[in-house]
Amino acid sequence: MTSAASVSLSADDARRIALRAQGFLGAPGRRGGSTPGGASGRVRGVLRHLGAVQLDTISVLARSHELIPYARLGAVGRPAVESAYWSDGHAFEYWSHAACILPIEEWPHFAFRRRARRARGHRWHVLQDKERSTRAVLDRLRADGPLTSSELGGAKNGGEWFEWSETKIAVEWLLDTGEVVCTERRGWKRVYDLPERAVPDALLHDDLDDRECLRRLVALAGQSLGVGTRADIADYHRLKGEQVDAVIADSGLVPVEVEGWSKAAWADPAALATVPRGRHRTTLLSPFDSLVWDRPRTERIFGFTHRLEAYVPKARRIHGYFAMPLLAGGRLQGRVDPAREGGTLVARQLSLTTPKAARPMAEALREAADWVGCDAVRIERAASPEQAAAVTAELAAL
């Protein structure tokens, strides 16, 4: 492979480039004792490498933002993960692919989105008295320091979860527009602060115009993906296709043709400079992992169709509530819907794409069980009795 403008990639090249860009191929050793900051330093490295780590309320083995570094680094301690994200101002939370943890140095590059939210003038929740409510929130934060919405006066009106209080609507509006910032979650609650306290002075500005913000985010998405189509690149930080079109020529990404891809693609030139080599990671993936969060891309690269079924009625689920794909040998070779029952990790439902995947599935389940403090693994249901027996036998052999 070269970095010439007319690069052609095999489907296998593209898959391996994507795996390396996402930290699953040739990644640094997981023990990494010499890494500055130890485990926290390695987790921060994952965040910077990916550019965005998605947050979600669902917690099965762990919350998704904990599963992301685990999938790449192995059983890094969960307290170290939380500390890596939220201590010392290394990251902030904002709207990227969804609600995401983002490296603090990317604060200036989301100015375009803050301006757009401000120009729209409202959220889907309507403030009854915007000026009074937002002023009250800002006054409290100035006087009392970082606070949760509960500490500010309550998040709900006492009804359903979506019936937000005026205070909650106000502080979320201020978060949208950049007048407050979230650099910590405490007990899963956002902790709000003033940007001038939470964002380093060198980054605390919205001087970049929209084009430069978009150019930077397109370049970052290309680096994090390794190679991607226009739709792939747009989806990473939820940009519009025309926004990508406007800046991709200046992004530093280079056009490539990928075997079997019907759409034009672009690649990070650094990803084309060397053939991806190294050790493949065997692990379970969160459905919100950036390797697989885009279903069309996952199908195109891995030939693997995956859908989060947590919001599908139970009777209509095929693979389970929180089915986690199995990554092994650089391919997606199965999936499992895990749960914990006391000290046992239960595979409520699993399936393999090939009989050879029984061993890596057992290895991934055993490592995940150890990570969350379980001392046993039980297969409850599988796609066939043969698959259940094969994985059970491999677990016994570990």
C-alpha positions as CSV (number, residue, x, y, z in Angstrom):
1,M,0.0,0.0,0.0
2,T,1.1,3.6,-0.7
3,S,-0.2,7.0,0.0
4,A,-0.7,7.9,-3.6
5,A,-4.0,9.5,-4.5
6,S,-5.3,6.5,-6.5
7,V,-4.9,3.8,-3.8
8,S,-6.7,0.5,-4.1
9,L,-7.3,-1.6,-1.0
10,S,-8.5,-5.1,-0.7
11,A,-11.4,-5.8,1.5
12,D,-9.0,-7.5,3.9
13,D,-6.7,-4.5,3.9
14,A,-9.6,-2.2,4.8
15,R,-10.7,-4.5,7.6
16,R,-7.3,-4.6,9.1
17,I,-6.8,-0.8,8.8
18,A,-10.1,-0.3,10.6
19,L,-9.1,-2.7,13.3
20,R,-5.8,-1.0,13.9
21,A,-7.3,2.5,13.8
22,Q,-9.8,1.4,16.5
23,G,-7.1,-0.1,18.7
24,F,-7.7,-3.8,18.2
25,L,-4.7,-4.7,16.1
26,G,-1.1,-4.1,17.1
27,A,-2.2,-2.2,20.2
28,P,0.3,-1.6,23.0
29,G,0.7,-4.3,25.6
30,R,-2.1,-4.4,28.0
31,R,0.0,-4.5,31.1
32,G,1.7,-1.3,30.1
33,G,3.4,-0.6,33.4
34,S,5.7,2.1,31.9
35,T,2.8,4.0,30.4
36,P,2.7,7.5,31.9
37,G,-0.2,7.6,34.4
38,G,-0.4,3.8,34.5
39,A,-3.9,2.4,33.8
40,S,-5.5,5.8,33.8
41,G,-2.9,6.9,31.2
42,R,-3.7,4.0,29.0
43,V,-7.5,4.7,29.2
44,R,-6.9,8.3,28.3
45,G,-4.8,7.1,25.4
46,V,-7.8,5.0,24.2
47,L,-10.0,8.1,24.4
48,R,-7.6,10.3,22.4
49,H,-7.1,7.5,19.9
50,L,-10.9,7.1,19.4
51,G,-11.8,10.7,19.7
52,A,-15.2,9.9,21.3
53,V,-16.5,7.3,23.7
54,Q,-20.3,6.9,23.8
55,L,-22.2,7.0,27.0
56,D,-25.4,5.0,27.6
57,T,-27.6,4.3,30.6
58,I,-27.6,0.5,30.1
59,S,-25.4,-1.4,32.5
60,V,-25.0,-5.2,32.1
61,L,-21.4,-6.3,32.7
62,A,-20.6,-2.6,33.1
63,R,-21.6,0.6,31.4
64,S,-20.6,1.0,27.9
65,H,-18.0,3.7,28.5
66,E,-16.2,1.2,30.8
67,L,-16.5,-1.6,28.2
68,I,-14.7,0.5,25.5
69,P,-11.3,0.6,27.2
70,Y,-11.8,-2.9,28.6
71,A,-12.2,-4.2,25.0
72,R,-8.9,-2.8,24.0
73,L,-6.8,-3.0,27.1
74,G,-8.2,-6.0,29.0
75,A,-9.1,-6.0,32.6
76,V,-8.1,-2.5,33.6
77,G,-9.6,-1.7,36.9
78,R,-13.0,0.0,36.7
79,P,-12.1,2.8,39.2
80,A,-9.1,3.6,37.0
81,V,-11.4,4.0,34.0
82,E,-13.7,6.5,35.8
83,S,-10.7,8.4,37.2
84,A,-9.1,8.5,33.7
85,Y,-12.2,10.1,32.2
86,W,-13.3,12.5,35.0
87,S,-10.2,13.5,37.0
88,D,-7.9,16.4,36.3
89,G,-10.0,17.9,33.5
90,H,-8.9,15.5,30.8
91,A,-12.3,15.2,29.1
92,F,-15.7,16.7,28.8
93,E,-19.1,15.4,27.8
94,Y,-20.9,16.7,24.8
95,W,-23.0,15.7,21.8
96,S,-20.9,13.9,19.2
97,H,-22.0,10.5,17.8
98,A,-24.4,10.7,20.7
99,A,-23.7,11.8,24.3
100,C,-20.0,11.1,24.4
101,I,-16.9,11.6,26.5
102,L,-14.5,13.7,24.4
103,P,-10.8,14.7,24.9
104,I,-10.8,18.2,26.4
105,E,-8.5,19.4,23.6
106,E,-11.5,19.0,21.2
107,W,-13.6,21.6,23.0
108,P,-12.9,24.3,20.4
109,H,-13.9,22.1,17.5
110,F,-17.5,21.7,18.7
111,A,-18.0,25.4,18.6
112,F,-20.0,25.0,15.4
113,R,-22.5,22.7,17.2
114,R,-22.8,25.1,20.2
115,R,-23.5,28.0,17.8
116,A,-26.1,26.0,15.9
117,R,-27.9,25.0,19.2
118,R,-27.8,28.7,20.3
119,A,-29.2,29.9,16.9
120,R,-32.0,27.4,17.1
121,G,-33.0,29.0,20.4
122,H,-34.6,26.1,22.2
123,R,-34.4,22.4,23.0
124,W,-37.2,19.9,22.6
125,H,-38.1,20.8,26.3
126,V,-39.4,24.4,26.4
127,L,-38.3,26.8,29.1
128,Q,-41.1,28.9,30.6
129,D,-38.8,31.8,31.5
130,K,-35.4,31.2,29.8
131,E,-33.7,34.4,31.1
132,R,-34.7,33.9,34.7
133,S,-34.1,30.2,34.8
134,T,-30.7,30.3,33.1
135,R,-29.5,33.2,35.2
136,A,-30.5,31.3,38.3
137,V,-28.4,28.3,37.3
138,L,-25.4,30.3,36.4
139,D,-25.6,32.3,39.6
140,R,-25.7,29.0,41.7
141,L,-22.7,27.6,39.8
142,R,-20.7,30.8,40.3
143,A,-21.5,30.8,44.0
144,D,-21.3,27.1,44.9
145,G,-19.1,25.5,42.3
146,P,-19.8,22.3,40.3
147,L,-23.3,20.9,40.9
148,T,-25.6,18.1,39.7
149,S,-29.1,19.0,38.5
150,S,-30.5,17.6,41.8
151,E,-28.2,19.9,43.8
152,L,-29.3,22.8,41.6
153,G,-32.9,22.2,42.6
154,G,-34.1,18.9,41.1
155,A,-34.1,17.2,37.7
156,K,-37.8,16.2,37.5
157,N,-41.2,17.6,38.2
158,G,-42.2,14.4,40.0
159,G,-43.8,12.6,37.0
160,E,-42.3,10.5,34.2
161,W,-38.5,10.6,33.6
162,F,-39.0,12.9,30.6
163,E,-40.9,15.5,32.7
164,W,-37.9,17.7,33.4
165,S,-37.9,20.5,35.9
166,E,-37.4,24.1,34.7
167,T,-33.9,23.9,36.3
168,K,-33.0,20.7,34.4
169,I,-34.1,22.2,31.1
170,A,-32.2,25.4,31.8
171,V,-28.9,23.7,32.7
172,E,-29.2,21.3,29.7
173,W,-29.8,24.3,27.4
174,L,-26.7,25.9,28.9
175,L,-24.8,22.7,28.2
176,D,-25.9,22.6,24.6
177,T,-24.8,26.2,24.0
178,G,-21.5,25.9,25.9
179,E,-22.3,28.3,28.8
180,V,-21.9,25.3,31.2
181,V,-19.8,22.2,30.7
182,C,-19.8,18.7,32.1
183,T,-16.4,17.3,33.0
184,E,-17.6,14.7,35.4
185,R,-20.4,12.2,36.2
186,R,-21.1,11.4,39.8
187,G,-23.3,8.5,40.5
188,W,-24.3,8.7,36.8
189,K,-25.4,12.3,37.2
190,R,-23.9,15.0,35.2
191,V,-21.9,17.5,37.2
192,Y,-22.2,21.0,35.7
193,D,-19.6,23.7,35.9
194,L,-18.6,27.0,34.3
195,P,-16.3,26.6,31.3
196,E,-13.9,29.2,32.6
197,R,-13.3,26.9,35.6
198,A,-13.3,23.6,33.8
199,V,-11.7,24.2,30.4
200,P,-8.0,25.2,30.1
201,D,-7.5,28.8,29.1
202,A,-5.7,27.9,25.9
203,L,-8.8,25.9,24.8
204,L,-11.5,28.2,26.1
205,H,-12.6,29.9,23.0
206,D,-15.0,29.6,20.1
207,D,-12.7,31.4,17.6
208,L,-12.7,28.7,15.0
209,D,-15.3,29.2,12.2
210,D,-17.6,26.4,11.3
211,R,-15.5,25.3,8.3
212,E,-12.4,24.8,10.5
213,C,-14.4,22.9,13.1
214,L,-15.8,20.6,10.5
215,R,-12.4,20.1,8.8
216,R,-10.9,19.1,12.1
217,L,-13.7,16.7,13.0
218,V,-13.7,15.1,9.5
219,A,-9.9,14.6,9.8
220,L,-10.3,13.1,13.3
221,A,-13.1,10.8,12.1
222,G,-10.9,9.6,9.3
223,Q,-8.0,8.9,11.7
224,S,-10.3,7.0,14.1
225,L,-11.9,4.9,11.3
226,G,-8.7,4.4,9.3
227,V,-10.7,4.2,6.2
228,G,-14.4,5.1,5.5
229,T,-17.0,6.2,3.1
230,R,-18.6,9.7,3.2
231,A,-21.4,8.2,5.3
232,D,-19.0,6.5,7.7
233,I,-17.1,9.7,8.3
234,A,-20.2,11.8,8.7
235,D,-21.7,9.3,11.2
236,Y,-18.7,9.3,13.5
237,H,-19.5,12.8,15.0
238,R,-23.0,12.9,13.5
239,L,-22.2,15.5,10.8
240,K,-24.3,16.0,7.6
241,G,-23.1,14.6,4.3
242,E,-22.8,18.1,2.8
243,Q,-20.7,19.2,5.8
244,V,-18.2,16.4,5.0
245,D,-18.3,17.3,1.3
246,A,-17.4,20.9,2.1
247,V,-14.2,20.1,3.8
248,I,-12.9,16.7,2.9
249,A,-10.6,18.0,0.3
250,D,-8.8,20.0,3.0
251,S,-8.9,17.3,5.7
252,G,-5.7,15.5,4.8
253,L,-7.6,12.3,4.1
254,V,-6.8,10.7,0.7
255,P,-9.3,9.0,-1.7
256,V,-9.1,5.3,-2.0
257,E,-11.0,2.5,-3.7
258,V,-12.0,-0.5,-1.6
259,E,-12.7,-3.9,-3.0
260,G,-16.4,-4.7,-2.7
261,W,-17.4,-1.2,-1.5
262,S,-19.9,0.5,-3.9
263,K,-19.2,4.0,-2.5
264,A,-16.1,6.2,-2.7
265,A,-13.9,6.1,0.4
266,W,-11.1,8.1,2.1
267,A,-8.3,7.0,4.3
268,D,-5.9,8.4,6.8
269,P,-2.6,8.6,5.0
270,A,-0.8,7.4,8.1
271,A,-2.9,4.3,8.0
272,L,-1.7,3.6,4.5
273,A,2.0,4.0,5.2
274,T,2.5,0.5,6.7
275,V,0.7,-2.8,6.4
276,P,-1.3,-3.4,9.6
277,R,0.3,-6.2,11.6
278,G,0.3,-7.3,15.2
279,R,-1.7,-9.3,17.7
280,H,-5.4,-9.4,17.4
281,R,-7.5,-8.8,20.5
282,T,-10.1,-11.4,21.5
283,T,-12.9,-9.7,23.4
284,L,-16.6,-8.9,23.7
285,L,-17.7,-5.6,22.3
286,S,-20.3,-3.2,23.6
287,P,-23.0,-2.5,21.0
288,F,-22.1,1.1,21.5
289,D,-18.4,0.5,20.6
290,S,-17.3,2.7,17.8
291,L,-16.0,-0.3,15.9
292,V,-19.5,-1.5,15.5
293,W,-21.9,1.3,16.3
294,D,-22.6,2.0,12.6
295,R,-24.6,-1.0,11.3
296,P,-24.1,-0.5,7.5
297,R,-20.3,-0.2,8.1
298,T,-20.2,-3.2,10.3
299,E,-22.0,-5.3,7.7
300,R,-19.7,-4.0,4.9
301,I,-16.4,-4.6,6.7
302,F,-17.2,-7.7,8.7
303,G,-20.1,-9.3,6.9
304,F,-21.8,-9.3,10.2
305,T,-25.3,-7.9,10.9
306,H,-25.8,-6.7,14.4
307,R,-28.6,-4.7,16.1
308,L,-29.1,-3.6,19.7
309,E,-32.3,-5.2,20.8
310,A,-32.6,-3.6,24.3
311,Y,-35.5,-1.5,23.0
312,V,-37.1,-4.3,21.0
313,P,-40.0,-6.0,22.8
314,K,-38.7,-9.2,24.5
315,A,-40.8,-11.5,22.4
316,R,-39.3,-10.1,19.2
317,R,-35.6,-10.3,20.2
318,I,-33.4,-12.6,18.2
319,H,-30.1,-12.4,20.0
320,G,-31.0,-10.9,23.4
321,Y,-31.3,-7.7,25.4
322,F,-27.6,-6.5,25.2
323,A,-26.0,-8.9,22.7
324,M,-22.3,-8.3,22.6
325,P,-20.4,-9.2,19.4
326,L,-17.3,-11.5,19.8
327,L,-14.2,-10.1,18.2
328,A,-11.5,-12.8,17.6
329,G,-8.8,-13.0,14.9
330,G,-9.8,-9.7,13.5
331,R,-13.4,-10.9,12.7
332,L,-16.8,-10.9,14.3
333,Q,-17.3,-14.6,15.1
334,G,-20.4,-14.6,17.3
335,R,-22.4,-12.8,20.0
336,V,-23.5,-13.3,23.5
337,D,-26.2,-11.7,25.7
338,P,-24.6,-11.7,29.2
339,A,-25.9,-11.2,32.7
340,R,-24.7,-11.5,36.2
341,E,-26.3,-13.7,38.9
342,G,-24.3,-13.4,42.1
343,G,-20.8,-14.6,41.3
344,T,-21.8,-16.2,38.0
345,L,-21.6,-14.7,34.6
346,V,-24.6,-16.1,32.7
347,A,-24.6,-16.3,28.9
348,R,-28.3,-16.0,28.5
349,Q,-28.0,-16.6,24.8
350,L,-25.0,-17.1,22.5
351,S,-24.4,-17.9,18.9
352,L,-21.2,-18.6,16.9
353,T,-20.6,-18.0,13.2
354,T,-18.2,-21.0,13.0
355,P,-17.4,-24.0,15.3
356,K,-13.9,-22.7,15.6
357,A,-15.3,-19.7,17.6
358,A,-16.0,-21.9,20.6
359,R,-12.6,-21.4,22.1
360,P,-12.4,-17.6,21.7
361,M,-15.9,-17.3,23.0
362,A,-14.9,-19.2,26.1
363,E,-11.8,-17.1,26.5
364,A,-13.8,-13.8,26.1
365,L,-16.4,-15.0,28.6
366,R,-13.8,-16.1,31.1
367,E,-11.9,-12.8,30.9
368,A,-15.1,-10.8,31.2
369,A,-16.2,-12.8,34.2
370,D,-12.9,-12.2,36.0
371,W,-13.1,-8.5,35.2
372,V,-16.5,-8.0,36.8
373,G,-15.7,-10.3,39.8
374,C,-17.5,-13.4,38.8
375,D,-15.9,-16.8,39.5
376,A,-18.1,-19.0,37.3
377,V,-19.6,-18.9,33.8
378,R,-22.8,-20.7,32.8
379,I,-24.3,-21.1,29.3
380,E,-28.0,-20.8,29.6
381,R,-29.0,-21.0,26.0
382,A,-27.2,-21.2,22.6
383,A,-28.1,-21.3,19.0
384,S,-27.8,-25.1,19.1
385,P,-27.0,-27.8,21.7
386,E,-23.7,-28.4,19.9
387,Q,-22.6,-24.8,20.3
388,A,-23.6,-24.8,24.0
389,A,-21.6,-28.0,24.6
390,A,-18.6,-26.8,22.7
391,V,-18.3,-23.5,24.6
392,T,-18.9,-25.3,27.9
393,A,-16.2,-27.8,27.1
394,E,-13.8,-25.0,26.3
395,L,-14.6,-23.1,29.5
396,A,-13.8,-26.3,31.4
397,A,-10.5,-26.6,29.6
398,L,-9.3,-23.0,30.4
